[in-house]
Amino acid sequence: MKASDLFVKALENEGVDRIFAVPGEENLDVVESLRGSSIQLILTRHEQSAAFMAATHGRLTGKPGVCMATLGPGALNLVTGAAYAHLGAMPMILITGQKAIMTARQARFQIVDIVATMKPLTKASRQIVSAASIPTVVREAFRLAGEERPGPVHLELPEDVAAEMVADDIGVVEVHPVELAAAQETSIDRAAALFMAAKRPLVMFGAATNRPRLAGQLTDFVRRTGIPFFNTQMGKGTVAGIGSADGGTELWMGTAALTERDYVHEAIDKADLILAIGHDTVEKPPFIMGAKGPKVVHVGYTPAIVEQVFFPHAEVVGDLGSSLARLADKVEGKLPNAAALVPLRESILRRTMNRATESRFPLTPQRIVHDVREVMPADGVVALDNGMYKIWFARCYRTRSANALLLDNALATMGAGLPSAMMAALLYPKRRVMAVCGDGGFMLNSQELETAVRLKLNLVVLIIQDDAYGMIRWKQAVDSFTDWGLTFGNPDFVKYAEAYGAKGRRVESAEALVSTLEAAFSEGGVQLVTVPVDYSENSRVLVDELRNRVPEVAL
């Protein structure tokens, strides 16, 4: 068999069922080998989208997604996706082709050192130089991509190596489970002692708590300890409902969508101990540590990264589920001050969710978030692109399960929302899935509407339209610069959707958003809905109101 056949067998051995790709001539041996395999080749319209989809596969399943591109320009188009997975801790394998390495008949044509390019953006970047090494190289790549902290691994397969003939009896390397290490007992005891001495304890759930393996364990910890909690943007939804009629939890204090001065920071600022579970400092800081601030205990799969704004006083390092269960064993029933901060909750959430049903048109971001929540069931998935609306969704969108709100608070790149939603729709064909994109972010990868239609996905794409790069325009205003240089024109999005074979809809009143979204989901297929937004709330709430806020509850 050819080396490319062995390579594909090694991928099958890892459980790969899809590869997202824009192939080139240097990948043709692999493409031919895929033709006779169990792996589906999914063509995207841009390599960046292939990488975003593969990364989201890793995020949602815990198993590395796979994308593929050719050499040079194709490989370079994967770079943003590699960084997206690297900062976001999403397991992924990137495969690129290359010219022959044993001859140089085309000299340096299209050749870029992609292995070197990918090294700072991946956990490992390696060129395969021998067909015989393929089984071990692929096994190591998948092992490395999936272990904590997860991330992307790059493999370059030159065309002459892919075409090399190998013996039929070369086997793949058997996959075996690797258990996560347990935290030291002394670190559990230290954290427990700090907790039992705290007068106003608070828990924070960070990005690493959205790992699929953690279903239920975080909720058990909160239930057993009774300590109120908040989450970072990427930690939303990791605790399921506890005692609240709306399916939420009576201990949730909010989301730290801003670094400071938001309403949730009233609880953070009053806490004397914060248990930071799964915090990854690639996220925009949820709070800033200082000399006079609370004690902070880091509980994570890996040791804390010490930063100017984050320098924990104690650490519990090991498998999160096991660590939290053991910590709960030691403190359950011994925390008389567990609920000390709960009286702040009602005021924090009421002010955060304020004015969510206003009928002004164009719609306020609060109304858009409220209405999207109305049409999405508990297991529905909303995938956000990056823009001003992301802050509003992070603050105001109530989640009831992990990864029900897919947002990127690490690389925070535009263009990822639509491909991420497409991946969710592929994995969960019976759930409601919605991409929420600004008009700027949507147009970066809007060509993937063709891919979504070709794949016969059931997907609603909501475009929030302000005809500008809205977040930067807001920052421009906040910093007292002249409003200049950040507006653009847009196509007729309804006709644009129809040109790809999708259905386009336009919202023309505040009351019409819910009914339009319901009609789109009911009809099925790929549906695009465009809604105009009134971003005047950015300054009114996120600048003026928060600058002048006065706590309503004193402890």
C-alpha positions in Angstrom: 0.0 0.0 0.0 1.0 3.6 -0.3 2.1 5.7 2.7 -1.1 7.8 2.2 -3.2 4.6 2.8 -1.3 3.9 6.0 -1.8 7.5 7.0 -5.5 7.3 6.5 -5.6 4.0 8.4 -3.9 5.7 11.3 -6.5 8.4 11.2 -9.3 5.8 11.2 -7.6 4.1 14.2 -8.0 7.4 16.1 -11.7 7.4 15.4 -11.6 10.2 12.8 -14.9 10.3 10.9 -14.6 13.7 9.1 -11.9 15.8 7.6 -12.5 19.5 6.7 -10.4 20.5 3.8 -9.5 22.6 0.8 -7.1 20.1 -0.8 -4.3 20.9 -3.3 -2.2 18.8 -5.6 0.2 17.9 -2.8 -2.7 16.2 -1.0 -4.0 14.1 -3.9 -2.6 10.8 -2.6 -4.3 11.4 0.7 -7.5 12.4 -1.1 -7.4 9.1 -3.1 -6.8 7.1 0.1 -9.7 8.9 1.8 -12.0 7.8 -1.2 -11.8 4.2 -0.1 -12.0 4.9 3.7 -14.7 5.4 6.3 -13.8 9.0 6.7 -16.0 11.7 5.1 -14.1 14.5 3.3 -16.0 17.8 3.8 -14.9 20.5 1.4 -15.1 24.1 2.8 -14.8 27.3 0.8 -11.8 28.6 2.8 -9.1 26.9 4.8 -9.8 29.1 7.8 -13.3 27.7 8.0 -12.0 24.2 7.9 -9.8 24.9 10.9 -12.6 26.6 12.8 -14.9 23.6 12.2 -12.2 21.1 13.3 -11.4 23.1 16.4 -15.1 23.3 17.4 -15.3 19.5 16.9 -12.5 19.2 19.5 -14.2 21.6 21.8 -17.6 19.9 21.7 -16.5 16.2 21.7 -13.1 16.3 23.5 -11.6 14.4 20.6 -9.3 16.2 18.1 -11.0 17.5 14.9 -9.0 17.2 11.7 -8.5 19.7 8.9 -6.3 19.6 5.8 -4.8 22.1 3.4 -2.2 22.1 0.7 1.3 23.8 1.0 2.1 27.5 1.0 -1.0 29.7 0.7 -3.4 26.9 1.7 -1.4 26.1 4.8 -1.0 29.8 5.7 -4.8 30.2 5.6 -5.0 27.7 8.5 -2.9 29.9 10.8 -5.8 31.8 12.4 -7.6 28.6 13.0 -4.5 27.1 14.7 -4.2 30.2 17.0 -8.0 29.9 17.7 -7.5 26.3 18.9 -4.2 27.0 20.7 -5.5 29.9 22.8 -9.0 28.2 23.2 -7.6 24.8 24.3 -9.4 22.9 21.6 -7.8 19.6 20.4 -7.2 19.6 16.7 -4.9 18.0 14.1 -3.9 20.2 11.1 -2.6 18.3 8.1 -0.7 20.1 5.3 0.9 19.0 2.1 4.4 19.9 0.8 6.4 19.6 -2.3 8.7 16.5 -2.6 11.6 16.6 -0.1 13.8 14.1 -1.9 13.9 16.0 -5.1 13.5 19.7 -6.0 12.1 19.7 -9.5 10.0 22.9 -8.8 12.8 24.6 -6.9 11.2 26.9 -4.2 7.9 27.4 -6.0 5.1 27.9 -3.3 7.4 26.6 -0.6 7.0 28.2 2.8 8.4 26.7 6.0 5.1 25.8 7.5 6.5 23.6 10.2 8.4 26.6 11.6 5.4 28.9 11.0 3.1 26.6 13.0 5.5 25.9 16.0 4.5 28.9 18.1 0.8 28.3 17.3 0.6 24.6 18.1 1.6 22.1 20.8 3.8 20.5 18.2 4.6 20.9 14.5 6.3 18.1 12.6 7.2 17.0 9.1 6.7 13.3 8.3 9.9 12.3 6.5 9.4 8.5 6.5 6.4 6.3 5.7 7.5 3.8 8.3 7.1 6.5 11.0 3.5 7.3 10.2 1.8 5.1 12.8 3.8 6.4 15.7 3.8 10.1 14.5 0.0 10.1 14.1 -0.6 8.4 17.5 1.7 10.8 19.3 0.0 13.8 17.5 -3.5 12.7 18.7 -2.3 11.9 22.2 -0.6 15.3 22.5 -3.6 17.2 21.1 -6.0 15.7 23.5 -4.1 15.8 26.8 -4.4 18.7 29.2 -4.0 21.5 28.2 -5.6 20.4 24.8 -4.7 22.2 21.6 -3.7 21.9 17.9 -0.9 19.7 16.5 0.4 20.2 13.0 1.6 17.4 10.7 3.2 18.1 7.3 3.1 15.2 4.8 5.2 15.8 1.7 3.8 14.5 -1.6 6.7 12.1 -2.3 6.5 10.6 1.2 2.7 10.2 0.8 3.3 8.3 -2.5 5.9 6.0 -1.1 5.1 2.3 -1.1 5.1 0.5 2.2 4.6 -3.1 3.3 1.0 -4.1 3.8 1.7 -5.6 7.2 2.8 -2.3 8.8 0.3 -1.8 11.6 -1.1 1.2 13.4 -0.4 1.9 17.1 -3.2 0.8 19.4 -5.0 3.6 21.2 -5.1 3.2 25.0 -6.7 5.4 27.7 -4.6 7.7 29.8 -6.0 8.7 33.2 -5.6 12.2 34.5 -3.4 12.5 37.6 -5.0 13.2 40.9 -4.2 16.2 43.1 -2.0 15.8 46.1 -3.9 15.4 49.4 -1.9 18.2 51.0 -3.2 20.7 48.4 -6.8 19.6 49.0 -6.3 20.1 52.8 -4.8 23.5 52.3 -7.7 24.6 50.1 -10.3 23.2 52.5 -8.7 25.1 55.4 -8.9 28.4 53.5 -12.5 27.7 52.6 -13.6 26.9 56.2 -11.9 30.1 57.4 -13.6 32.3 54.7 -16.3 34.7 55.7 -17.5 35.5 52.2 -16.5 32.7 49.8 -17.1 32.8 46.1 -16.5 30.3 43.3 -15.5 31.1 39.7 -15.8 28.7 36.8 -13.4 29.3 34.0 -12.7 28.1 30.5 -11.3 24.7 31.4 -14.6 23.8 33.1 -16.3 23.4 29.7 -14.5 20.1 28.9 -17.1 17.5 27.9 -15.8 15.0 30.5 -17.0 17.2 33.4 -20.7 16.8 32.9 -22.4 16.9 36.3 -19.4 17.1 38.5 -19.3 20.9 38.8 -23.0 20.9 39.6 -22.4 18.4 42.4 -19.7 20.6 43.9 -22.0 23.6 44.0 -24.9 21.6 45.4 -22.8 20.1 48.1 -21.0 23.3 49.2 -23.8 25.8 48.7 -21.4 28.5 47.7 -22.5 31.1 45.2 -20.6 31.3 41.9 -19.9 33.3 38.8 -18.3 32.3 35.5 -16.0 33.6 32.9 -17.3 34.0 29.4 -16.0 30.6 28.3 -17.1 29.0 31.6 -20.8 29.7 31.0 -23.3 26.9 31.5 -21.0 24.5 33.2 -23.3 24.3 36.2 -26.8 22.9 35.6 -30.0 23.9 37.3 -30.1 23.8 41.1 -33.4 24.7 42.7 -34.5 27.5 40.4 -37.9 27.3 38.7 -36.5 28.6 35.4 -34.0 25.7 35.2 -31.1 27.8 36.3 -29.6 28.0 39.7 -30.2 30.2 42.7 -26.5 30.4 43.4 -25.4 31.9 40.0 -24.3 35.5 40.5 -23.6 36.3 36.8 -20.9 36.3 34.2 -17.7 38.4 34.3 -18.0 39.7 30.7 -16.0 42.8 31.7 -12.8 42.9 33.7 -14.1 45.3 36.4 -16.9 47.6 37.6 -19.8 45.4 36.2 -22.6 44.5 38.6 -21.2 41.0 39.2 -18.0 42.7 40.5 -20.0 43.8 43.6 -19.9 40.2 44.7 -16.3 39.7 43.5 -15.1 42.8 45.3 -16.7 41.8 48.6 -15.4 38.2 48.5 -12.6 37.3 50.8 -11.8 34.0 49.1 -12.3 33.1 45.4 -12.0 29.5 44.3 -11.0 29.9 40.7 -11.9 26.6 39.0 -10.4 25.9 35.6 -9.3 29.5 35.0 -7.2 30.0 31.9 -5.5 33.3 31.7 -5.9 33.4 27.9 -9.4 34.8 28.7 -9.9 38.5 29.1 -9.4 38.8 32.9 -12.7 38.3 34.8 -11.3 40.3 37.7 -7.9 41.9 38.7 -6.1 40.7 41.7 -4.4 43.2 44.0 -2.6 43.4 47.3 -5.8 44.2 49.2 -8.0 41.7 47.3 -9.4 38.3 48.3 -7.4 35.2 48.7 -7.5 33.1 45.5 -7.2 29.3 45.2 -6.5 27.9 41.7 -8.1 24.5 41.0 -7.0 23.3 37.6 -5.7 20.4 35.4 -2.4 22.2 35.2 -0.6 24.7 37.4 -1.7 28.4 37.3 0.0 30.8 35.0 1.1 33.7 37.1 0.2 37.0 35.6 0.2 40.6 36.7 -3.6 40.3 37.3 -3.6 36.6 38.5 -1.3 35.2 41.2 -3.2 32.6 43.3 -2.3 32.0 47.0 -2.8 28.2 46.8 -3.2 25.6 44.0 -4.9 22.2 43.6 -3.5 20.6 40.5 -5.0 17.5 39.0 -8.2 16.0 37.5 -10.9 18.7 38.1 -13.7 16.3 38.8 -11.8 14.3 41.4 -10.3 17.4 43.0 -13.7 19.0 43.5 -15.3 15.8 44.8 -12.5 15.4 47.4 -12.6 19.1 48.4 -16.4 18.8 48.8 -15.9 15.7 51.0 -13.8 17.8 53.4 -15.9 21.0 53.6 -19.5 19.8 53.1 -21.6 20.9 56.1 -18.7 22.9 57.6 -19.2 26.2 55.8 -21.4 28.4 58.0 -20.7 31.4 55.8 -21.2 29.6 52.4 -24.2 31.7 51.4 -22.9 35.1 52.7 -22.8 36.7 49.3 -26.2 35.4 48.1 -28.1 38.5 49.2 -26.4 40.4 46.4 -27.7 38.1 43.7 -31.1 39.6 43.1 -29.9 43.1 42.6 -26.9 42.1 40.4 -29.1 40.0 38.0 -32.0 42.5 38.0 -29.7 45.4 36.9 -27.8 43.2 34.5 -30.9 42.0 32.7 -32.6 45.4 32.8 -34.5 46.8 29.8 -34.5 43.5 28.0 -38.0 43.8 26.6 -37.9 47.4 25.2 -39.8 47.7 21.9 -37.6 50.4 20.3 -36.5 49.7 16.7 -33.8 49.1 15.7 -33.5 46.6 18.5 -31.4 47.1 21.6 -28.7 44.4 22.2 -30.5 43.4 25.4 -33.8 42.7 23.4 -31.9 40.6 20.9 -30.3 38.5 23.6 -33.7 38.2 25.4 -35.5 37.1 22.2 -32.8 34.6 21.1 -33.1 33.1 24.6 -36.9 32.8 24.1 -36.5 30.6 21.0 -33.6 28.4 22.1 -34.4 25.3 24.2 -32.1 24.3 27.1 -30.1 22.0 24.7 -30.0 24.5 21.9 -26.6 25.8 20.8 -25.8 29.5 20.0 -22.4 30.1 18.3 -21.2 33.7 18.6 -18.9 35.4 16.2 -16.9 38.3 17.7 -18.2 41.8 18.0 -20.0 44.2 20.4 -23.0 41.9 20.8 -20.7 39.2 22.3 -20.4 41.2 25.5 -24.2 41.5 25.8 -24.7 37.8 25.2 -22.0 37.0 27.7 -23.6 39.2 30.4 -27.2 38.5 29.7 -27.7 35.1 28.0 -28.7 32.5 30.6 -27.2 29.0 29.9 -28.3 25.8 31.4 -25.6 23.4 30.0 -22.0 23.6 29.0 -21.1 24.7 25.5 -24.7 25.9 24.9 -23.2 29.3 24.1 -20.0 28.9 22.0 -18.0 32.0 22.2 -14.3 32.8 21.8 -12.8 34.9 24.6 -9.3 33.8 24.0 -8.2 34.7 20.4 -11.6 36.5 20.0 -11.3 36.4 16.2 -14.1 37.5 13.8 -15.1 34.9 11.2 -15.4 31.9 13.5 -19.2 32.1 14.3 -20.7 30.6 11.2 -18.2 27.7 10.9 -18.5 26.9 14.6 -22.3 26.8 14.3 -22.0 24.5 11.2 -19.9 22.1 13.2 -22.5 22.1 16.1 -25.3 21.5 13.5 -23.3 18.5 12.1 -22.8 17.0 15.5 -26.4 17.7 16.8 -28.7 17.5 13.9 -31.8 17.2 16.1 -31.0 20.3 18.2 -31.7 23.9 17.4 -28.4 25.6 16.4 -28.0 29.3 15.7 -25.0 31.3 14.6 -25.1 34.9 15.8 -22.8 37.2 13.8 -22.2 40.8 13.2 -22.3 41.9 9.6 -18.5 42.5 9.7 -17.7 39.0 11.1 -20.3 37.2 9.0 -18.8 38.5 5.7 -15.3 37.2 6.6 -16.5 33.6 6.0 -20.0 34.1 4.5 -19.1 31.9 1.6 -19.6 28.9 3.9 -23.3 29.3 3.4 -22.7 27.2 0.3 -21.0 24.5 2.4 -23.9 24.6 4.9 -26.5 24.2 2.1 -24.5 21.4 0.5 -24.4 19.6 3.8 -28.1 20.0 4.2 -27.7 21.5 7.7 -30.6 22.8 9.8 -29.1 26.1 10.9 -30.3 29.6 11.6 -27.8 32.4 11.0 -28.8 35.7 12.8 -26.9 38.7 11.4 -26.8 41.7 13.7 -26.5 44.6 11.3 -25.0 48.0 12.0 -23.1 48.6 8.8 -19.9 49.1 10.8 -17.1 47.4 12.8 -19.3 48.2 15.8 -17.0 47.3 18.7 -14.1 49.3 17.4 -16.4 52.2 16.5 -17.6 52.1 20.2 -14.1 52.1 21.5 -13.3 55.0 19.1 -16.1 57.0 20.7 -15.2 56.0 24.3 -11.7 57.1 23.7 -12.9 60.5 22.3 -11.7 59.9 18.8 -13.7 61.2 15.8 -16.3 58.8 14.4 -14.4 58.0 11.2 -13.2 55.1 9.0 -15.2 52.2 10.5 -18.4 52.0 8.4 -19.1 50.0 5.3 -21.8 48.9 3.0 -23.5 45.5 3.0 -25.2 43.3 0.4 -29.0 42.7 0.6 -28.6 39.8 3.0 -32.0 38.2 2.0 -30.9 38.1 -1.7 -27.4 37.0 -0.6 -28.8 34.0 1.2 -31.1 33.1 -1.7 -28.1 33.2 -4.1 -26.6 30.3 -2.1 -29.9 28.3 -2.0 -30.7 29.4 1.6 -33.8 31.2 2.8 -33.4 34.9 3.8 -35.6 36.8 6.2 -35.6 40.4 7.4 -36.8 41.6 10.8 -38.7 44.9 10.5 -40.0 45.5 14.0 -39.0 44.7 17.6 -41.9 42.4 18.0 -41.1 40.4 14.9 -37.8 38.9 15.9 -39.1 35.9 17.9 -41.7 35.0 15.3 -39.2 35.3 12.5 -36.7 33.0 14.3 -39.5 30.5 15.2 -40.5 30.4 11.5 -36.9 29.9 10.4 -36.4 27.0 12.8 -39.8 25.4 11.8 -39.1 25.5 8.1 -35.6 24.0 8.6 -32.6 24.0 6.3 -30.2 27.0 6.2 -32.0 30.1 7.2 -30.5 33.6 7.4 -32.2 36.3 9.4 -31.0 39.9 9.5 -31.9 42.3 12.3 -30.7 46.0 12.8 -29.3 46.9 16.1 -29.3 50.1 18.2 -25.9 50.2 19.8 -26.5 53.4 21.8 -26.9 51.1 24.8 -23.2 50.5 24.7 -22.4 53.9 26.1 -25.5 54.3 28.2 -25.0 51.0 30.1 -21.4 49.9 29.7 -19.8 53.3 30.2 -22.2 55.8 32.0 -24.3 53.4 34.1 -21.4 51.2 35.3 -19.2 54.2 35.9 -21.8 55.7 38.3 -23.2 52.5 39.8 -24.0 52.4 43.5 -24.4 49.0 45.2 -28.0 48.4 46.2 -27.2 45.8 48.9 -24.7 46.2 51.7 -23.4 43.2 53.6 
